[in-house]
Amino acid sequence: MPSADLLLYFLPMSNVRNAIGESLKAALPVMLGYVVIGLPCGLMEDAIGFTPLQCFLLSCTFYSGAGQFMIPNLWLAGTPLYSIIASVSFVNSRQILYSAAFSPFFRNVGRLLSFFFAATVTDESFGVNMERFGASKSWDATHALLVNLFSMFTWSIANALGCALGALIDLPLVITSFAMTSIFICLLVTQTITRKTGVVIAVSAAGVALCKLVGLSGPAILLGALTGVVAGLIYGRRERAHGYH
């Protein structure tokens, strides 16, 4: 993780000051949500013997809310280590698609900045940055990376704090699960709903539900998201072919 000075070295100097304020404003809803779900995630990590420092370092290097929730749950359930690694890796494979989706916006960006951006993309920062890239011509790689880093540091600190307070706070897992879901709901309601986004939402939800019905609970979110993306691409192509929006 780069220090502040190193980060400024990687970023275009002329953009940094303006980008910080704009990126912080864009990232703030995600940061607040990360506090809500980061604390219980830290509590769960404390339950399997993690220290606050370990939680912080894990959050900075691994940085996957879904993955970090899975690790203690699977560990406490007695799941073999190889199965935990395989399950978490499969769920997090969606991050490859997230990074690839941003490639058109990073064509003229240095490799180091692109690397740190790709390493810090999550579901929530993906949603924020993709919406901003589509809505504002001034939104660039500097803004996008700062959104990722603001979100990541908030997540890491919340995890460490939750772990430190593990002996004092008893939070039901049902609340934890809903807290994580609520972030996606907040991101969804802030989007401009068009025909195409409606198709993506409906197909993704149906895909997840269908996977769960047939017993594919593990990859349900990944497969549902993939079907939604494919449906959105197909619908978008039809829109362009017929000239309607």
C-alpha positions in Angstrom: 0.0 0.0 0.0 1.6 3.3 -1.0 2.1 6.1 1.5 0.6 9.5 0.8 3.8 10.8 -0.8 4.1 7.8 -3.0 0.5 8.1 -4.0 1.0 11.7 -5.1 4.0 10.6 -7.1 1.8 8.2 -9.1 -1.1 10.6 -9.6 -1.1 13.6 -12.0 -0.1 16.4 -9.7 -2.3 19.0 -11.4 -5.4 16.9 -10.6 -4.7 15.8 -7.1 -6.2 18.7 -5.0 -9.5 18.9 -6.9 -9.7 15.2 -7.2 -9.4 14.6 -3.4 -12.6 16.7 -2.6 -14.6 15.3 -5.5 -13.6 11.7 -4.8 -14.2 11.9 -1.1 -17.7 13.2 -1.8 -18.4 10.4 -4.2 -16.9 7.7 -1.9 -18.6 9.0 1.3 -21.8 6.7 1.0 -19.6 3.7 0.5 -17.3 4.7 3.4 -20.3 5.0 5.8 -21.6 1.7 4.6 -18.2 0.1 5.2 -18.2 1.2 8.8 -21.5 -0.5 9.3 -20.4 -3.8 7.8 -16.7 -3.6 8.6 -17.3 -3.6 12.4 -19.2 -7.0 12.3 -16.7 -8.4 9.9 -14.0 -7.6 12.4 -16.1 -9.2 15.2 -16.2 -12.4 13.1 -12.5 -12.3 12.4 -11.9 -11.9 16.2 -13.9 -15.0 16.7 -11.3 -17.1 14.8 -8.3 -15.5 16.6 -7.3 -12.6 14.4 -5.7 -9.5 16.0 -6.7 -6.0 15.0 -3.4 -5.5 13.2 -4.0 -8.7 11.2 -7.5 -7.6 10.3 -6.1 -4.2 9.1 -3.4 -5.9 7.0 -5.8 -8.4 5.6 -8.3 -5.7 4.6 -5.5 -3.7 2.9 -4.1 -6.6 0.9 -7.0 -8.9 0.3 -9.8 -6.2 0.4 -12.9 -8.2 -0.3 -16.0 -7.8 1.9 -17.6 -10.9 0.6 -14.4 -12.9 0.9 -13.6 -11.7 4.4 -17.1 -12.6 5.6 -16.7 -16.0 4.1 -13.4 -16.8 5.7 -14.5 -16.8 9.4 -17.9 -18.4 8.5 -16.3 -21.3 6.7 -13.6 -21.6 9.3 -16.0 -21.8 12.2 -18.1 -24.3 10.2 -15.0 -26.6 10.1 -14.5 -26.3 6.3 -11.1 -27.6 5.1 -8.5 -24.9 4.3 -8.3 -25.9 0.6 -12.1 -25.6 0.3 -12.0 -22.1 1.9 -9.3 -21.0 -0.5 -11.2 -22.4 -3.5 -14.6 -20.9 -2.5 -13.2 -17.5 -1.7 -11.2 -17.4 -4.9 -14.2 -18.4 -7.0 -16.4 -15.7 -5.4 -13.7 -13.0 -5.9 -13.1 -13.9 -9.5 -15.7 -11.3 -10.4 -13.1 -8.7 -9.6 -11.3 -9.5 -12.9 -14.4 -8.4 -14.8 -14.6 -5.2 -12.8 -11.1 -4.2 -13.6 -11.5 -5.2 -17.3 -14.7 -3.0 -17.5 -12.6 0.1 -16.8 -9.9 -0.6 -19.4 -11.3 1.9 -21.9 -10.8 4.7 -19.3 -7.2 3.7 -18.5 -5.8 3.5 -22.0 -3.4 6.5 -21.5 -2.7 5.8 -17.8 0.6 4.6 -16.4 1.0 1.0 -15.4 1.6 1.6 -11.7 -1.6 3.7 -11.3 -3.5 1.1 -13.3 -2.1 -1.6 -11.1 -3.1 0.0 -7.8 -6.5 0.8 -9.2 -7.2 -2.7 -10.3 -6.0 -4.1 -7.0 -8.4 -1.9 -5.0 -11.7 -2.3 -7.0 -14.7 -3.7 -5.1 -18.4 -4.1 -5.8 -19.2 -0.7 -4.3 -16.4 1.4 -5.7 -17.0 -0.3 -9.1 -20.6 1.0 -9.0 -19.6 4.5 -8.0 -16.7 4.9 -10.5 -18.6 3.4 -13.4 -21.5 5.8 -12.8 -19.1 8.7 -12.6 -17.2 7.8 -15.7 -20.5 7.7 -17.6 -21.9 10.9 -16.2 -18.8 13.2 -16.1 -16.1 13.8 -18.7 -13.8 15.3 -15.9 -13.9 12.0 -14.0 -10.5 10.3 -14.6 -8.2 7.7 -13.2 -7.1 10.0 -10.4 -10.6 10.3 -9.1 -11.3 6.6 -9.5 -8.2 5.5 -7.6 -8.9 8.0 -4.8 -12.4 6.6 -4.4 -11.0 3.1 -4.1 -8.4 4.2 -1.5 -10.8 6.2 0.6 -13.1 3.2 0.6 -10.3 0.7 1.4 -8.9 2.6 4.3 -12.3 3.0 5.8 -13.0 -0.7 5.4 -9.6 -1.6 6.9 -10.0 0.6 10.0 -13.6 -0.6 10.6 -12.4 -4.2 10.5 -9.5 -3.5 12.9 -11.9 -1.6 15.3 -14.5 -4.4 15.1 -11.8 -6.9 16.0 -10.6 -4.8 18.9 -14.2 -4.5 20.2 -14.9 -8.2 19.6 -15.1 -9.0 23.3 -17.6 -6.2 23.9 -20.1 -6.3 21.0 -22.5 -9.1 20.2 -24.1 -8.5 16.8 -26.4 -11.2 15.3 -25.3 -12.5 11.9 -28.8 -11.7 10.5 -28.1 -8.0 11.0 -24.6 -8.4 9.5 -26.0 -10.0 6.4 -28.6 -7.2 5.9 -26.0 -4.5 6.5 -24.0 -5.8 3.6 -27.1 -6.1 1.4 -28.1 -2.5 2.3 -25.0 -1.1 0.6 -26.0 -2.5 -2.7 -29.5 -1.2 -2.2 -28.2 2.3 -1.6 -26.0 2.1 -4.7 -28.9 0.9 -6.8 -31.4 3.6 -5.8 -28.9 6.4 -6.7 -28.6 5.2 -10.3 -30.6 6.6 -13.1 -33.0 3.9 -14.1 -33.3 3.3 -17.8 -34.7 0.4 -19.9 -31.2 -1.1 -20.0 -30.5 -0.8 -16.3 -34.0 -2.2 -15.6 -33.1 -5.3 -17.7 -29.8 -5.7 -15.9 -31.4 -5.5 -12.5 -34.3 -7.9 -13.4 -32.1 -10.5 -15.1 -29.5 -10.4 -12.3 -32.1 -10.8 -9.6 -33.7 -13.7 -11.5 -30.3 -15.3 -12.1 -29.4 -15.2 -8.4 -32.8 -16.6 -7.4 -32.6 -19.4 -9.9 -29.1 -20.4 -8.8 -30.3 -20.6 -5.2 -33.3 -22.6 -6.1 -31.2 -25.3 -7.9 -28.7 -25.4 -5.0 -25.9 -23.2 -6.4 -25.8 -20.8 -3.4 -22.0 -20.3 -3.5 -21.7 -18.9 -7.1 -25.2 -17.4 -7.2 -24.1 -13.8 -7.0 -21.3 -14.2 -9.6 -23.6 -16.1 -12.0 -26.5 -13.7 -11.5 -24.2 -10.7 -12.1 -22.8 -12.3 -15.3 -26.2 -13.0 -16.7 -27.3 -9.4 -15.9 -24.2 -8.0 -17.7 -24.7 -10.2 -20.7 -28.4 -9.2 -20.9 -27.4 -5.5 -20.6 -24.9 -5.9 -23.4 -27.4 -7.6 -25.6 -30.1 -5.0 -24.9 -27.7 -2.2 -25.4 -26.8 -3.5 -28.8 -30.4 -3.7 -29.7 -31.0 -0.1 -28.6 -28.2 1.1 -30.8 -29.4 -1.0 -33.7 -33.0 0.4 -33.4 -32.0 3.9 -32.4 -34.1 4.1 -29.2 -33.1 4.7 -25.5 
